[in-house]
């Protein structure tokens, strides 16, 4: 109810300013961690997630409010993307609401305060709840692969898991690291940078992939010890859109990404044959959306853009909805429903 009243006011503000106000407000949230039904607990890469509903990277770039987001009912929170050095990102405006489409276009460009700042914040928190760290390369890095290896080294001791983000469309040339040869070189460097007792490492891929790319990525991920795949990041494709900012460049997320992201999830499920856990992202805005991804093979789901349109209670609503769908289909636990 509160969000419904505030949404028209927030939508009068520039999207990036509204986001900063939201982050500031979240710091004032009272400490009331949710309790999750044990039927929703699922193990992925040795981690026990109390709920499959996670917050995707991009919302809390600098690890300012991970605990506040956990208190809103998320089973996990992924902060970042963070790079070894601070960077300001792309010129503004760079974030656009497409309200008629329940979508967002962003070309932020990994704006963040750098890994040292995020490390200090994460080191100071009590390690309750699962908080992952999404790492990227600086735009002007002469050796981007080395930047990813630095990220693994810099953030491993404060992360429950690490995500390698090579699928953002807003850093020129970054997605080329998904090409077979470059990807194997990258994953070998990450494998070498990991410590035996370090956190699991996930790989986040783009939805704009060809069948041969999917097979290459799958083989490389398995060969180099990647623990899970996140499918998928924003898209550079443009399905039919109706909002005034539909022509802006950048990555498209939200409702128009739903069909493509679900197709790509199914592709990776076939390619992996169940050998790698899958985490679904893109266009998830309801319990039905989340449940469809789980039945298609995702062990976990992540969302972000849907919060813009459906408010901070969305995680709790999806969680409750998943329980009712498990009951309807006769599944004792969420794990039973995967795939």
Secondary structure as GFF3:
##gff-version 3
##sequence-region A 1 339
A	DSSP	alpha_helix	2	10	.	.	.	ID=ss1
A	DSSP	alpha_helix	15	26	.	.	.	ID=ss2
A	DSSP	three_ten_helix	38	40	.	.	.	ID=ss3
A	DSSP	beta_strand	42	44	.	.	.	ID=ss4
A	DSSP	beta_strand	47	49	.	.	.	ID=ss5
A	DSSP	beta_strand	53	55	.	.	.	ID=ss6
A	DSSP	alpha_helix	66	71	.	.	.	ID=ss7
A	DSSP	beta_strand	76	82	.	.	.	ID=ss8
A	DSSP	beta_strand	95	98	.	.	.	ID=ss9
A	DSSP	three_ten_helix	99	101	.	.	.	ID=ss10
A	DSSP	beta_strand	103	106	.	.	.	ID=ss11
A	DSSP	alpha_helix	115	124	.	.	.	ID=ss12
A	DSSP	beta_strand	130	135	.	.	.	ID=ss13
A	DSSP	alpha_helix	144	155	.	.	.	ID=ss14
A	DSSP	three_ten_helix	156	158	.	.	.	ID=ss15
A	DSSP	beta_strand	161	165	.	.	.	ID=ss16
A	DSSP	three_ten_helix	174	178	.	.	.	ID=ss17
A	DSSP	alpha_helix	180	193	.	.	.	ID=ss18
A	DSSP	beta_strand	200	205	.	.	.	ID=ss19
A	DSSP	alpha_helix	211	223	.	.	.	ID=ss20
A	DSSP	beta_strand	228	231	.	.	.	ID=ss21
A	DSSP	beta_strand	251	254	.	.	.	ID=ss22
A	DSSP	three_ten_helix	255	257	.	.	.	ID=ss23
A	DSSP	alpha_helix	258	272	.	.	.	ID=ss24
A	DSSP	beta_strand	277	281	.	.	.	ID=ss25
A	DSSP	alpha_helix	287	295	.	.	.	ID=ss26
A	DSSP	beta_strand	298	303	.	.	.	ID=ss27
A	DSSP	alpha_helix	305	310	.	.	.	ID=ss28
A	DSSP	alpha_helix	314	329	.	.	.	ID=ss29
A	DSSP	alpha_helix	334	337	.	.	.	ID=ss30
###
